[in-house]
């Protein structure tokens, strides 16, 4: 049986069954499926992101960060569904890989971003001990998906890195906002964080709840939460 963090059956956060590090086959398959689905969404969003970002750039460049939260959705939803260490990172990386394969304007750096965003979401759930899974936890995971990605986007990498295996991928991407002044870089971080909390956190939590209510997550803690709430 799954365990919980509170005594109120209608409000408790149900945690993963057994040892947190022990993944079930259904966990792996579901995260792979979710990641692939989000990867298709990410690929499609890339086409909408381009004109939207150009539109707000005319007003204030850091505002482009307000559209980034969509990229963080996979990590948040993956974590909320499986609720085991590594789920957020795994889902975000799969999504990034799938979105990269058809080709995007960011090339291989898409995968780097996926790793960084997934690590941020994973950190949020780890800070909560993998025991809190409500809207606040989802918002925190969305917000913390931003900082490492922000570093990647505002940091200027040495050209010599391009000749180093693995690091060459990093040198070939990122640094898109390296020329911004510090004030604007900080504003961009704020925009990323807000977008992550609202879009990835809020929408991600609602999406997970809807999937659970539809019966698609009956094998997972999120589905058990809905069943318990209906039984009260």
HELIX and SHEET records of a PDB file:
HELIX    1   1 UNK A   25  UNK A   57  1                                  33    
HELIX    2   2 UNK A   61  UNK A   72  5                                  12    
HELIX    3   3 UNK A   73  UNK A   82  1                                  10    
HELIX    4   4 UNK A   87  UNK A  101  1                                  15    
HELIX    5   5 UNK A  109  UNK A  127  1                                  19    
HELIX    6   6 UNK A  135  UNK A  144  1                                  10    
HELIX    7   7 UNK A  146  UNK A  154  1                                   9    
HELIX    8   8 UNK A  159  UNK A  163  5                                   5    
HELIX    9   9 UNK A  167  UNK A  171  1                                   5    
HELIX   10  10 UNK A  182  UNK A  195  1                                  14    
HELIX   11  11 UNK A  196  UNK A  203  3                                   8    
HELIX   12  12 UNK A  204  UNK A  213  1                                  10    
HELIX   13  13 UNK A  221  UNK A  231  1                                  11    
END                                                                             
